[in-house]
Amino acid sequence: MGSRRREGNTDSRRYFDWLERATEDIEAAAKLLELGDTLNAAAFHCQQCIEKALKGYILFKTHQHVDGHNLTWLCRQAIKSDRRFTEWLDESVILNRYYIETRYPADMPLELTSKTVNRAYDMARAMYRFICAQVYDDVEATAK
């Protein structure tokens, strides 16, 4: 499908910038979970972490910036470079729900509990670590 770039987009084209921001998001989610009363914000940062990590991975592998927020679509783009990302499709579907529903009031809001958001955090942290390992292990192997 190629890149879905919007006009005037000034997003970074350096994969490590994306991974640094993903790190900030997973750390923010952890701190918000400690507070306990900011479940929507914590869940949103879990989604943001994976969105940015996937974009960084895709940029690293393809040298193309992709636009969009749908984690399942981004995960499918990553699969084109590494079939192991199929293991993360279910997680991408779950975390995808936390992009819009956690930020805006809805007639039928998400029922977030500490347990569900901790589960989302655990998924995001595991997926984030997997993505970072793919990028940084590849960088090390290339440098040798």
C-alpha positions in Angstrom: 0.0 0.0 0.0 2.9 2.4 0.7 3.0 5.5 2.8 -0.2 7.3 3.8 1.5 10.6 4.3 -0.5 13.7 4.7 0.4 17.1 3.2 2.8 19.2 5.3 3.7 16.3 7.6 6.9 17.1 9.6 7.1 13.9 11.6 10.6 12.7 12.2 12.1 10.3 9.7 14.5 8.9 12.3 13.4 5.6 13.7 15.2 6.2 17.0 13.1 9.4 17.6 10.0 7.3 17.4 11.3 4.7 19.8 12.4 7.4 22.3 8.8 8.8 22.3 7.5 5.2 22.7 9.7 4.9 25.7 8.2 8.1 27.2 4.7 6.8 26.6 5.3 3.4 28.3 7.0 5.2 31.3 4.0 7.7 31.5 1.6 4.8 31.5 3.5 3.2 34.4 3.4 6.4 36.4 -0.3 7.0 35.7 -1.1 3.4 36.8 0.7 4.1 40.1 -1.7 7.0 40.7 -4.6 4.7 40.1 -7.2 7.3 39.3 -6.1 8.1 35.7 -7.0 4.9 33.9 -8.1 6.5 30.7 -4.8 8.4 30.4 -2.7 5.3 31.3 -4.6 3.2 28.6 -4.1 5.9 26.0 -0.3 6.0 26.7 -0.2 2.2 26.2 -1.8 2.7 22.8 0.5 5.6 21.9 3.6 3.6 22.9 2.8 0.8 20.5 1.8 3.2 17.7 5.1 5.0 17.9 7.1 1.9 18.3 5.5 0.3 15.3 6.0 3.4 13.2 9.7 3.4 14.3 10.1 -0.2 13.4 8.5 0.2 10.0 10.7 3.3 9.3 13.8 1.3 10.4 12.9 -1.6 8.1 11.5 0.2 5.0 12.9 3.7 5.3 9.3 4.9 4.8 7.2 6.9 7.2 3.7 5.6 7.6 0.8 7.7 8.8 -2.2 6.5 10.8 -3.2 5.4 14.2 -4.7 1.9 13.7 -2.4 -0.5 15.5 -3.7 -3.5 13.6 -2.9 -1.9 10.3 0.5 -0.9 11.5 1.2 -4.4 12.8 0.2 -5.8 9.4 2.8 -3.4 7.8 5.4 -4.7 10.2 4.5 -8.3 9.3 5.7 -7.5 5.7 9.2 -7.2 7.2 9.0 -9.9 9.9 6.3 -12.6 10.2 6.8 -12.8 13.9 4.6 -9.7 14.2 1.6 -12.0 13.6 2.0 -13.0 17.2 1.0 -9.4 18.2 -2.2 -9.0 16.1 -4.5 -9.9 19.0 -2.7 -7.4 21.2 -2.9 -4.7 18.5 -6.7 -5.1 18.3 -7.1 -4.7 22.1 -4.8 -1.8 22.4 -6.4 -0.1 19.4 -9.5 0.5 21.5 -7.6 2.9 23.7 -6.9 5.5 21.1 -10.2 7.3 20.8 -12.4 5.9 23.6 -10.0 7.0 26.3 -9.8 10.6 25.2 -13.3 11.6 24.4 -16.6 11.1 26.3 -18.9 8.6 24.7 -22.5 7.6 25.2 -21.3 4.1 25.8 -17.9 4.6 27.5 -15.3 1.8 28.0 -15.5 0.2 31.4 -11.9 0.5 32.5 -10.7 -1.2 35.6 -7.3 -1.2 37.2 -7.1 -4.9 36.1 -7.9 -4.2 32.4 -5.5 -1.3 32.2 -2.7 -3.2 33.9 -3.3 -6.0 31.4 -3.1 -3.4 28.6 0.1 -2.1 30.1 1.6 -5.6 30.3 0.7 -6.2 26.6 2.1 -2.8 25.5 5.3 -3.3 27.5 5.9 -6.8 26.1 5.2 -5.6 22.5 7.4 -2.5 23.0 10.3 -4.7 24.3 9.9 -7.1 21.3 10.0 -4.2 18.8 13.0 -2.6 20.5 14.8 -5.9 20.5 14.2 -6.3 16.7 15.5 -2.8 16.0 18.5 -2.7 18.3 19.6 -6.3 17.7 19.6 -5.6 14.0 21.5 -2.3 14.5 24.1 -4.2 16.6 24.4 -6.9 14.0 24.8 -4.4 11.2 27.5 -2.5 13.1 29.7 -5.6 13.5 
